[in-house]
């Protein structure tokens, strides 16, 4: 899953939210350098990624994408699924997405000095461009995919994936809705285990 889903699945625990956010930049056993709840967030992020990458519905979504994306299909699906979470946010949260995003940004800005360097560098762009709220709209997803394609020096062709999104929109949305319900249940259980 991409940023928005990871953050949403952290529920209302600020430290798990932080851990979940910085997890990709914390390699190997370096999570042990953080307080217990942030460690739990980092480990939860890894569990979410494993559950997602091995789930049959996600594999089905990947097959809906053009083969030209190769091993980048998983990243594309993560981003597309964030679109459907953002678009249908009202079904998952009492807060509007702009209010939720603003609260998350404030938490991160207050803690930014404790983040890995690459996350510190990324955060201002995330806030300025309001990535989380922008995911609700296809142009916002397209901008994310264009940025990801630049990071791969154009090899991923991810900038073209909104064409696949539009072509199979209802199927992708159906996949997301069924999968995300299972992911929420899985995450709730794993969070309890990690906080024991």
C-alpha positions as CSV (number, residue, x, y, z in Angstrom):
1,X,0.0,0.0,0.0
2,X,1.0,3.6,-0.5
3,X,1.2,6.5,2.0
4,X,-2.4,7.1,2.7
5,X,-3.4,3.5,3.4
6,X,-0.4,3.0,5.7
7,X,-1.3,6.1,7.6
8,X,-5.0,5.3,7.8
9,X,-4.2,1.8,9.1
10,X,-2.2,3.3,12.0
11,X,-5.6,4.4,13.5
12,X,-5.2,7.0,16.2
13,X,-1.8,6.0,17.6
14,X,0.6,8.8,16.8
15,X,3.7,6.7,17.3
16,X,2.5,3.9,15.1
17,X,1.6,6.5,12.5
18,X,5.2,7.8,12.6
19,X,6.7,4.4,12.4
20,X,4.5,3.4,9.6
21,X,5.4,6.6,7.7
22,X,9.2,6.2,8.1
23,X,9.4,2.5,7.7
24,X,10.7,2.3,4.1
25,X,13.7,4.3,5.2
26,X,14.4,2.1,8.2
27,X,16.3,-1.0,7.0
28,X,17.0,-4.3,8.7
29,X,17.1,-4.2,12.5
30,X,17.5,-0.4,12.6
31,X,13.9,-0.2,13.9
32,X,15.3,-1.3,17.2
33,X,16.8,2.2,17.7
34,X,13.3,3.6,18.1
35,X,10.8,3.7,21.0
36,X,8.6,0.6,21.3
37,X,5.4,2.1,19.6
38,X,7.4,3.5,16.7
39,X,9.1,0.1,16.3
40,X,5.6,-1.4,16.2
41,X,4.6,1.0,13.4
42,X,7.7,0.1,11.4
43,X,7.0,-3.6,11.8
44,X,3.3,-3.1,11.1
45,X,4.3,-1.4,7.8
46,X,6.3,-4.5,6.8
47,X,3.4,-6.8,7.7
48,X,1.0,-4.7,5.6
49,X,3.4,-4.8,2.7
50,X,3.8,-8.6,2.9
51,X,0.0,-9.2,3.2
52,X,-0.6,-6.9,0.2
53,X,2.1,-8.3,-2.0
54,X,1.0,-11.9,-1.5
55,X,-2.8,-11.3,-1.6
56,X,-4.7,-12.9,-4.5
57,X,-6.9,-9.9,-5.1
58,X,-3.8,-7.7,-5.4
59,X,-2.3,-10.2,-7.8
60,X,-5.6,-10.0,-9.8
61,X,-5.3,-6.2,-9.9
62,X,-1.7,-6.5,-11.2
63,X,-2.9,-8.7,-14.0
64,X,-5.3,-5.9,-15.1
65,X,-2.2,-3.7,-15.8
66,X,-0.4,-3.8,-19.1
67,X,2.6,-6.2,-19.0
68,X,5.0,-3.3,-20.0
69,X,5.2,-2.2,-16.4
70,X,6.9,-5.4,-15.4
71,X,7.9,-5.6,-11.7
72,X,6.6,-2.0,-11.2
73,X,3.0,-3.3,-11.3
74,X,3.0,-3.7,-7.5
75,X,4.0,-0.1,-6.9
76,X,1.4,1.1,-9.4
77,X,-1.4,-0.9,-7.7
78,X,-0.3,0.6,-4.3
79,X,-0.8,4.0,-5.7
80,X,-4.1,3.2,-7.5
81,X,-5.5,1.7,-4.3
82,X,-4.6,4.9,-2.4
83,X,-6.8,6.7,-5.0
84,X,-9.8,4.6,-4.2
85,X,-9.2,5.0,-0.4
86,X,-9.0,8.8,-0.9
87,X,-12.0,8.9,-3.3
88,X,-14.1,6.9,-0.9
89,X,-12.7,8.4,2.3
90,X,-16.1,9.3,3.7
91,X,-16.7,5.5,4.0
92,X,-13.7,5.0,6.2
93,X,-13.3,8.1,8.4
94,X,-15.4,10.6,10.4
95,X,-12.9,13.3,9.4
96,X,-12.8,14.8,5.9
97,X,-9.6,13.9,4.0
98,X,-8.3,17.5,3.9
99,X,-8.7,17.8,7.7
100,X,-7.1,14.3,8.3
101,X,-4.2,15.2,5.9
102,X,-3.6,18.5,7.7
103,X,-3.5,16.8,11.1
104,X,-1.0,14.2,9.9
105,X,1.2,16.8,8.4
106,X,1.3,18.7,11.7
107,X,2.3,15.5,13.6
108,X,5.1,14.9,11.1
109,X,6.4,18.4,11.1
110,X,6.6,18.4,14.9
111,X,8.7,15.2,14.8
112,X,10.7,15.7,11.6
113,X,14.1,16.0,13.3
114,X,13.7,12.3,14.4
115,X,13.0,11.0,10.9
116,X,15.6,9.4,8.6
117,X,17.2,12.0,6.3
118,X,15.4,10.9,3.1
119,X,12.1,11.3,4.8
120,X,13.1,14.7,6.2
121,X,13.9,15.8,2.6
122,X,10.6,14.4,1.2
123,X,8.2,15.8,3.8
124,X,8.2,19.5,2.7
125,X,7.2,18.4,-0.8
126,X,4.5,16.1,0.5
127,X,3.0,18.9,2.6
128,X,3.3,21.7,0.0
129,X,1.7,19.5,-2.8
130,X,-0.7,18.0,-0.3
131,X,-0.1,14.5,-1.6
132,X,-2.6,12.8,0.7
133,X,-5.6,14.8,-0.4
134,X,-4.5,14.9,-4.0
135,X,-4.9,11.1,-4.3
136,X,-8.7,11.5,-4.4
137,X,-8.4,12.8,-8.0
138,X,-7.0,11.2,-11.1
139,X,-4.7,14.2,-11.9
140,X,-3.2,13.8,-8.4
141,X,-2.5,10.1,-8.9
142,X,-1.1,10.9,-12.4
143,X,1.3,13.4,-10.8
144,X,2.5,10.8,-8.3
145,X,3.0,8.2,-11.1
146,X,4.9,10.8,-13.2
147,X,7.2,11.5,-10.2
148,X,7.8,7.8,-9.7
149,X,8.6,7.3,-13.3
150,X,11.2,10.0,-13.1
151,X,12.8,8.3,-10.2
152,X,13.2,5.2,-12.4
153,X,14.7,7.3,-15.2
154,X,11.7,6.5,-17.3
155,X,12.2,2.7,-17.1
156,X,9.0,2.0,-15.3
157,X,6.6,3.7,-17.7
158,X,4.4,4.4,-14.6
159,X,3.5,7.8,-16.1
160,X,1.2,5.9,-18.5
161,X,-0.7,3.9,-15.8
162,X,-3.6,6.3,-15.5
163,X,-4.7,5.0,-18.9
164,X,-5.0,1.5,-17.3
165,X,-6.8,3.0,-14.3
166,X,-9.4,4.7,-16.5
167,X,-9.8,1.6,-18.7
168,X,-10.4,-0.8,-15.8
169,X,-11.7,1.8,-13.2
170,X,-14.7,-0.2,-11.9
171,X,-12.7,-3.5,-11.7
172,X,-9.8,-1.8,-9.8
173,X,-12.3,-0.1,-7.4
174,X,-14.1,-3.4,-6.8
175,X,-10.7,-5.2,-6.1
176,X,-9.7,-2.4,-3.7
177,X,-13.0,-2.4,-1.7
178,X,-12.9,-6.2,-1.1
179,X,-9.2,-6.3,-0.4
180,X,-9.1,-3.3,2.0
181,X,-11.8,-4.7,4.2
182,X,-9.6,-7.8,4.7
183,X,-6.5,-5.6,5.2
184,X,-8.2,-3.6,7.9
185,X,-9.1,-6.8,9.8
186,X,-5.5,-8.1,9.4
187,X,-4.0,-4.8,10.5
188,X,-6.1,-4.5,13.6
189,X,-5.0,-8.0,14.7
190,X,-1.3,-7.4,14.0
191,X,-1.4,-4.1,15.8
192,X,-2.7,-5.7,18.9
193,X,0.1,-8.4,18.7
194,X,2.9,-5.8,18.2
195,X,1.8,-3.7,21.1
196,X,1.8,-6.6,23.6
